[in-house]
Amino acid sequence: MKRMSILVCGLAVLTSGSQLARAQDSLESDLNTRLGKASTHSSNEVKANEMMRGKVTYSGIAVQFLKTDNLLQLFNPFAPAKYGSAVDNTIEDPGTGKPRAWKLFSIQF
């Protein structure tokens, strides 16, 4: 009886591990598909946190605050894509790639 219960528990662990691996592969392929679609967009598109005046581009949280029609959507983690991503307003550490600061206002020439 003990051997049978150990065998059943062992099989349950093995099958759950394989299902986890399949789910992870599915998530990776979904991520690769999304990244591929994101890279096909042209660089001339103006993001939700950017404003172009001639050859000068202004960006950051302050610009997004001025451009948005619904301020509460800036704090909503489930906001539609037209309100932009929080990653657009961060400055990443070049060594680690992790966000280290918020971009309040930026000017590019």
VENURZI-V823441 format. One record per residue. N is the residue number from 1. RES is the residue in one small letter. PSI is psi in radians with two decimals (none if undefined). D_CENTER is the distance of its C-alpha to the mean C-alpha in Angstrom with 1 decimal. Layout:
n = {N & N}
res = {RES & RES}
psi = {PSI & PSI}
d_center = {D_CENTER & D_CENTER}
This chain:
n = {1 & 2 & 3 & 4 & 5 & 6 & 7 & 8 & 9 & 10 & 11 & 12 & 13 & 14 & 15 & 16 & 17 & 18 & 19 & 20 & 21 & 22 & 23 & 24 & 25 & 26 & 27 & 28 & 29 & 30 & 31 & 32 & 33 & 34 & 35 & 36 & 37 & 38 & 39 & 40 & 41 & 42 & 43 & 44 & 45 & 46 & 47 & 48 & 49 & 50 & 51 & 52 & 53 & 54 & 55 & 56 & 57 & 58 & 59 & 60 & 61 & 62 & 63 & 64 & 65 & 66 & 67 & 68 & 69 & 70 & 71 & 72 & 73 & 74 & 75 & 76 & 77 & 78 & 79 & 80 & 81 & 82 & 83 & 84 & 85 & 86 & 87 & 88 & 89 & 90 & 91 & 92 & 93 & 94 & 95 & 96 & 97 & 98 & 99 & 100 & 101 & 102 & 103 & 104 & 105 & 106 & 107 & 108 & 109}
res = {m & k & r & m & s & i & l & v & c & g & l & a & v & l & t & s & g & s & q & l & a & r & a & q & d & s & l & e & s & d & l & n & t & r & l & g & k & a & s & t & h & s & s & n & e & v & k & a & n & e & m & m & r & g & k & v & t & y & s & g & i & a & v & q & f & l & k & t & d & n & l & l & q & l & f & n & p & f & a & p & a & k & y & g & s & a & v & d & n & t & i & e & d & p & g & t & g & k & p & r & a & w & k & l & f & s & i & q & f}
psi = {-0.73 & -0.69 & -0.69 & -0.74 & -0.63 & -0.71 & -0.75 & -0.76 & -0.71 & -0.74 & -0.66 & -0.71 & -0.76 & -0.74 & -0.61 & -0.59 & -0.69 & -0.62 & -0.65 & -0.72 & -0.72 & -0.67 & -0.68 & -0.71 & -0.69 & -0.74 & -0.69 & -0.73 & -0.63 & -0.72 & -0.75 & -0.66 & -0.77 & -0.71 & -0.63 & -0.72 & -0.66 & -0.58 & -0.26 & -0.25 & 2.56 & 2.72 & -0.11 & -0.09 & 2.46 & 2.17 & 3.02 & -0.41 & 0.33 & 2.63 & 2.24 & 2.31 & 1.74 & -2.17 & 0.04 & 2.33 & 2.20 & 2.40 & 2.95 & -3.10 & -0.69 & -0.71 & -0.74 & -0.63 & -0.71 & -0.57 & -0.46 & 2.64 & -0.36 & 1.79 & -0.53 & -0.46 & -0.36 & -0.42 & -0.11 & 2.04 & -0.29 & 0.42 & 2.66 & 2.82 & -0.42 & -0.31 & 0.02 & 3.12 & 2.64 & -0.44 & -0.47 & -0.42 & 0.40 & 2.72 & 2.19 & 2.60 & 2.15 & -0.53 & -0.78 & -0.40 & 0.06 & 2.56 & 2.40 & -0.27 & 2.83 & 2.52 & 1.77 & -0.77 & 2.35 & 2.52 & 2.25 & 2.39 & none}
d_center = {49.9 & 47.8 & 47.1 & 45.9 & 43.5 & 42.1 & 41.7 & 39.9 & 37.5 & 36.9 & 36.2 & 33.7 & 31.8 & 31.9 & 30.7 & 27.8 & 26.7 & 26.8 & 24.9 & 22.1 & 22.1 & 22.0 & 19.0 & 17.1 & 18.3 & 17.2 & 13.6 & 13.7 & 15.3 & 12.9 & 10.0 & 12.6 & 13.5 & 10.2 & 10.0 & 13.7 & 13.4 & 11.1 & 13.6 & 16.5 & 15.9 & 18.4 & 18.0 & 20.4 & 18.0 & 17.8 & 14.5 & 14.7 & 15.3 & 17.8 & 21.5 & 23.8 & 27.5 & 29.4 & 28.1 & 26.4 & 22.7 & 21.8 & 18.4 & 16.9 & 16.9 & 20.5 & 20.2 & 17.5 & 19.8 & 22.7 & 21.2 & 19.8 & 22.3 & 21.1 & 20.3 & 19.4 & 16.3 & 14.9 & 15.1 & 14.1 & 10.9 & 11.8 & 12.6 & 12.9 & 10.9 & 13.9 & 13.3 & 10.3 & 7.1 & 7.9 & 6.7 & 9.4 & 11.9 & 11.8 & 14.1 & 13.4 & 16.4 & 17.6 & 19.1 & 16.5 & 13.2 & 12.3 & 12.0 & 15.6 & 16.3 & 15.5 & 16.6 & 19.1 & 20.9 & 20.9 & 23.4 & 23.3 & 26.5}
